[in-house]
Amino acid sequence: MHSKTFKYVALTAGLMVSPLALAAGDAPSLLVGTCISCHGTSASTGPATPSIGGIMENDDFVTSMQDYRDDKVPSTIMGRIARGYSDDDFKAMAEYYGSQKFERPTQTFDKKKAKKGKKIHNKYCEKKCHEDDGYNNKKGVLAGQWMPYLEYTLADFHDGLRKTGKERKKAGDGKMEKKMKKMLDKEGKEGLENLVHFYGSQTKSK
């Protein structure tokens, strides 16, 4: 799996604002253009940055930005960026990205690992949370997300550094972490890698 060093370097490189990125799509203002420089419109500009177009409820988007601003979730640069915006700004960003369509990039994956990852997903991740092989559009889209991003995000959940939205509201309810621990006790870190390859293999739009 990629090291966190790769994550930090890639995210820092993604901060460069491109005029082409600002021109792409129908961004209503430079406010959203700042987001587009890294996250793109329907697909992000780099594999260490998540694509966020069309995959979150507006309220969840706003909560995520507030959590970055308030240092409730780990980040390299998002915490600093979020401090420069108001809650109304977050709502405007949520409206824009909520209107976009999520696009899945073509990625290189191992078919054997993806097959194993599907079984792990069905056992630990499918029920109630990431339904329909991770395609569920409102409870966390994993299918087709960038694989390097998934690698370090899963590692953060494993290490207890990141929690789901509901868990952040209910302190001590580490459901995601418990699921991850149970899976890792059974499958080992290889299980995380297999999951990443499974989600990376999901390229069809539904």
C-alpha positions as a Markdown table, in Angstrom:
| # | Residue | x | y | z |
|---|---|---|---|---|
| 1 | Met | 0.0 | 0.0 | 0.0 |
| 2 | His | 1.1 | 3.6 | -0.6 |
| 3 | Ser | 2.8 | 5.3 | 2.3 |
| 4 | Lys | 1.4 | 8.4 | 3.9 |
| 5 | Thr | 4.4 | 10.3 | 2.6 |
| 6 | Phe | 2.9 | 9.8 | -0.9 |
| 7 | Lys | -0.4 | 11.2 | 0.3 |
| 8 | Tyr | 1.2 | 14.4 | 1.7 |
| 9 | Val | 3.3 | 15.1 | -1.4 |
| 10 | Ala | 0.4 | 14.4 | -3.8 |
| 11 | Leu | -2.0 | 16.6 | -1.8 |
| 12 | Thr | 0.5 | 19.4 | -1.6 |
| 13 | Ala | 1.1 | 19.2 | -5.3 |
| 14 | Gly | -2.6 | 19.4 | -5.9 |
| 15 | Leu | -2.9 | 22.8 | -4.3 |
| 16 | Met | -1.6 | 24.6 | -7.5 |
| 17 | Val | -4.7 | 26.4 | -8.9 |
| 18 | Ser | -4.9 | 25.8 | -12.7 |
| 19 | Pro | -6.7 | 28.3 | -14.9 |
| 20 | Leu | -7.9 | 25.3 | -16.9 |
| 21 | Ala | -9.4 | 23.8 | -13.8 |
| 22 | Leu | -11.2 | 27.0 | -13.0 |
| 23 | Ala | -12.6 | 27.1 | -16.6 |
| 24 | Ala | -13.7 | 23.5 | -16.5 |
| 25 | Gly | -17.4 | 22.9 | -15.8 |
| 26 | Asp | -19.8 | 25.7 | -14.8 |
| 27 | Ala | -18.4 | 26.7 | -11.4 |
| 28 | Pro | -20.5 | 29.6 | -10.2 |
| 29 | Ser | -17.6 | 31.5 | -8.6 |
| 30 | Leu | -14.0 | 31.5 | -7.5 |
| 31 | Leu | -15.3 | 30.1 | -4.2 |
| 32 | Val | -16.0 | 26.7 | -5.9 |
| 33 | Gly | -13.0 | 27.2 | -8.2 |
| 34 | Thr | -10.7 | 26.8 | -5.2 |
| 35 | Cys | -12.2 | 23.3 | -4.6 |
| 36 | Ile | -12.0 | 22.4 | -8.3 |
| 37 | Ser | -8.3 | 23.0 | -8.3 |
| 38 | Cys | -7.9 | 19.7 | -6.3 |
| 39 | His | -11.2 | 17.9 | -6.4 |
| 40 | Gly | -12.2 | 18.7 | -10.0 |
| 41 | Thr | -15.9 | 18.8 | -10.8 |
| 42 | Ser | -17.1 | 15.3 | -11.4 |
| 43 | Ala | -13.7 | 13.7 | -10.9 |
| 44 | Ser | -10.7 | 14.9 | -8.9 |
| 45 | Thr | -7.4 | 16.1 | -10.4 |
| 46 | Gly | -5.2 | 13.5 | -8.8 |
| 47 | Pro | -5.3 | 10.0 | -7.2 |
| 48 | Ala | -4.6 | 11.1 | -3.7 |
| 49 | Thr | -7.5 | 13.4 | -3.6 |
| 50 | Pro | -11.1 | 12.1 | -3.5 |
| 51 | Ser | -13.7 | 12.8 | -6.2 |
| 52 | Ile | -16.6 | 14.5 | -4.4 |
| 53 | Gly | -19.1 | 15.4 | -7.1 |
| 54 | Gly | -22.5 | 14.0 | -6.6 |
| 55 | Ile | -21.7 | 11.7 | -3.7 |
| 56 | Met | -22.8 | 13.5 | -0.6 |
| 57 | Glu | -26.0 | 14.9 | 0.9 |
| 58 | Asn | -25.6 | 18.7 | 1.3 |
| 59 | Asp | -25.8 | 18.5 | 5.1 |
| 60 | Asp | -23.1 | 15.9 | 5.2 |
| 61 | Phe | -20.9 | 18.0 | 3.0 |
| 62 | Val | -21.3 | 21.0 | 5.3 |
| 63 | Thr | -20.6 | 18.9 | 8.4 |
| 64 | Ser | -17.4 | 17.5 | 6.8 |
| 65 | Met | -16.2 | 21.0 | 6.1 |
| 66 | Gln | -17.0 | 22.1 | 9.6 |
| 67 | Asp | -15.2 | 19.1 | 11.0 |
| 68 | Tyr | -12.1 | 20.0 | 9.0 |
| 69 | Arg | -12.3 | 23.6 | 10.1 |
| 70 | Asp | -12.6 | 22.5 | 13.8 |
| 71 | Asp | -9.9 | 19.9 | 13.6 |
| 72 | Lys | -12.3 | 17.0 | 14.3 |
| 73 | Val | -10.8 | 14.9 | 11.5 |
| 74 | Pro | -7.1 | 14.6 | 10.4 |
| 75 | Ser | -6.0 | 16.5 | 7.4 |
| 76 | Thr | -2.9 | 17.8 | 5.7 |
| 77 | Ile | -4.2 | 21.0 | 4.2 |
| 78 | Met | -8.1 | 20.9 | 4.4 |
| 79 | Gly | -8.2 | 22.1 | 8.0 |
| 80 | Arg | -6.3 | 25.2 | 7.1 |
| 81 | Ile | -8.3 | 25.8 | 3.9 |
| 82 | Ala | -11.7 | 25.3 | 5.7 |
| 83 | Arg | -10.9 | 28.1 | 8.3 |
| 84 | Gly | -11.1 | 30.6 | 5.5 |
| 85 | Tyr | -14.8 | 30.0 | 4.8 |
| 86 | Ser | -18.1 | 30.6 | 6.5 |
| 87 | Asp | -20.9 | 28.1 | 7.0 |
| 88 | Asp | -22.8 | 29.9 | 4.2 |
| 89 | Asp | -19.8 | 29.3 | 1.9 |
| 90 | Phe | -19.9 | 25.6 | 2.8 |
| 91 | Lys | -23.6 | 25.5 | 1.9 |
| 92 | Ala | -22.8 | 27.0 | -1.5 |
| 93 | Met | -20.0 | 24.5 | -2.1 |
| 94 | Ala | -22.4 | 21.7 | -1.1 |
| 95 | Glu | -25.1 | 22.9 | -3.5 |
| 96 | Tyr | -22.6 | 22.9 | -6.4 |
| 97 | Tyr | -21.0 | 19.5 | -5.7 |
| 98 | Gly | -24.3 | 18.0 | -5.0 |
| 99 | Ser | -25.4 | 18.9 | -8.5 |
| 100 | Gln | -22.4 | 17.2 | -10.2 |
| 101 | Lys | -22.2 | 13.6 | -11.5 |
| 102 | Phe | -19.6 | 11.3 | -10.0 |
| 103 | Glu | -17.1 | 10.0 | -12.7 |
| 104 | Arg | -15.0 | 6.9 | -12.2 |
| 105 | Pro | -11.5 | 6.8 | -13.6 |
| 106 | Thr | -10.0 | 3.8 | -15.2 |
| 107 | Gln | -7.5 | 2.3 | -12.8 |
| 108 | Thr | -5.1 | -0.6 | -12.8 |
| 109 | Phe | -6.2 | -3.3 | -10.3 |
| 110 | Asp | -5.4 | -7.0 | -9.6 |
| 111 | Lys | -8.4 | -9.2 | -10.5 |
| 112 | Lys | -7.5 | -11.8 | -7.9 |
| 113 | Lys | -7.3 | -9.2 | -5.1 |
| 114 | Ala | -10.5 | -7.6 | -6.3 |
| 115 | Lys | -12.3 | -10.9 | -6.1 |
| 116 | Lys | -11.2 | -11.4 | -2.6 |
| 117 | Gly | -12.1 | -7.8 | -1.8 |
| 118 | Lys | -15.6 | -8.3 | -3.0 |
| 119 | Lys | -16.1 | -11.1 | -0.4 |
| 120 | Ile | -14.7 | -9.0 | 2.3 |
| 121 | His | -16.9 | -6.1 | 1.3 |
| 122 | Asn | -20.0 | -8.3 | 1.4 |
| 123 | Lys | -19.2 | -9.6 | 4.8 |
| 124 | Tyr | -18.1 | -6.4 | 6.6 |
| 125 | Cys | -19.1 | -3.3 | 4.6 |
| 126 | Glu | -22.3 | -4.0 | 2.6 |
| 127 | Lys | -25.0 | -4.1 | 5.2 |
| 128 | Lys | -26.5 | -0.6 | 5.9 |
| 129 | Cys | -23.4 | 1.4 | 5.1 |
| 130 | His | -21.8 | 0.9 | 1.6 |
| 131 | Glu | -24.6 | -1.0 | -0.2 |
| 132 | Asp | -24.7 | -2.2 | -3.8 |
| 133 | Asp | -21.0 | -3.1 | -4.0 |
| 134 | Gly | -20.1 | 0.4 | -2.7 |
| 135 | Tyr | -22.1 | 2.2 | -5.3 |
| 136 | Asn | -24.7 | 3.5 | -2.8 |
| 137 | Asn | -24.8 | 7.2 | -3.7 |
| 138 | Lys | -25.8 | 8.7 | -0.3 |
| 139 | Lys | -24.1 | 6.6 | 2.4 |
| 140 | Gly | -20.6 | 6.7 | 1.1 |
| 141 | Val | -19.5 | 6.0 | -2.5 |
| 142 | Leu | -16.5 | 3.7 | -2.5 |
| 143 | Ala | -17.0 | 2.1 | -5.9 |
| 144 | Gly | -14.6 | 3.7 | -8.4 |
| 145 | Gln | -13.0 | 6.1 | -6.0 |
| 146 | Trp | -9.3 | 6.6 | -6.4 |
| 147 | Met | -7.3 | 3.7 | -5.0 |
| 148 | Pro | -4.5 | 5.7 | -3.4 |
| 149 | Tyr | -7.1 | 7.8 | -1.6 |
| 150 | Leu | -8.9 | 4.7 | -0.4 |
| 151 | Glu | -5.6 | 3.2 | 0.9 |
| 152 | Tyr | -4.8 | 6.0 | 3.3 |
| 153 | Thr | -8.4 | 6.7 | 4.3 |
| 154 | Leu | -8.9 | 3.1 | 5.3 |
| 155 | Ala | -5.6 | 3.3 | 7.2 |
| 156 | Asp | -7.0 | 6.3 | 9.1 |
| 157 | Phe | -10.1 | 4.4 | 10.1 |
| 158 | His | -8.0 | 1.5 | 11.2 |
| 159 | Asp | -5.8 | 3.8 | 13.3 |
| 160 | Gly | -8.8 | 5.5 | 14.9 |
| 161 | Leu | -7.9 | 8.9 | 13.3 |
| 162 | Arg | -11.1 | 9.2 | 11.3 |
| 163 | Lys | -14.7 | 8.5 | 12.2 |
| 164 | Thr | -18.0 | 8.5 | 10.3 |
| 165 | Gly | -20.4 | 11.4 | 10.6 |
| 166 | Lys | -22.7 | 9.7 | 13.1 |
| 167 | Glu | -19.8 | 8.6 | 15.2 |
| 168 | Arg | -18.4 | 12.1 | 15.4 |
| 169 | Lys | -21.8 | 13.2 | 16.9 |
| 170 | Lys | -21.9 | 10.3 | 19.3 |
| 171 | Ala | -18.6 | 10.2 | 21.1 |
| 172 | Gly | -17.4 | 6.7 | 21.8 |
| 173 | Asp | -19.5 | 4.9 | 19.3 |
| 174 | Gly | -16.7 | 3.6 | 17.1 |
| 175 | Lys | -18.7 | 1.4 | 14.8 |
| 176 | Met | -16.5 | 1.9 | 11.8 |
| 177 | Glu | -13.4 | 1.3 | 13.8 |
| 178 | Lys | -14.9 | -1.9 | 15.4 |
| 179 | Lys | -15.8 | -3.2 | 11.9 |
| 180 | Met | -12.3 | -2.5 | 10.7 |
| 181 | Lys | -10.7 | -4.2 | 13.7 |
| 182 | Lys | -12.9 | -7.3 | 13.2 |
| 183 | Met | -12.0 | -7.4 | 9.6 |
| 184 | Leu | -8.3 | -6.9 | 10.2 |
| 185 | Asp | -8.2 | -9.6 | 13.0 |
| 186 | Lys | -9.6 | -12.0 | 10.4 |
| 187 | Glu | -8.1 | -10.8 | 7.1 |
| 188 | Gly | -5.0 | -8.9 | 8.2 |
| 189 | Lys | -3.7 | -5.8 | 6.3 |
| 190 | Glu | -3.9 | -7.8 | 3.1 |
| 191 | Gly | -7.7 | -7.5 | 3.6 |
| 192 | Leu | -7.5 | -3.7 | 3.3 |
| 193 | Glu | -5.5 | -4.0 | 0.1 |
| 194 | Asn | -8.0 | -6.5 | -1.4 |
| 195 | Leu | -10.8 | -4.1 | -0.6 |
| 196 | Val | -9.0 | -1.2 | -2.3 |
| 197 | His | -8.6 | -3.4 | -5.5 |
| 198 | Phe | -12.2 | -4.3 | -5.4 |
| 199 | Tyr | -13.5 | -0.7 | -5.2 |
| 200 | Gly | -11.0 | 0.3 | -7.8 |
| 201 | Ser | -12.3 | -2.3 | -10.2 |
| 202 | Gln | -15.8 | -0.8 | -10.1 |
| 203 | Thr | -15.8 | 1.5 | -13.1 |
| 204 | Lys | -19.4 | 1.3 | -14.4 |
| 205 | Ser | -21.9 | 4.2 | -13.8 |
| 206 | Lys | -25.2 | 3.2 | -12.3 |
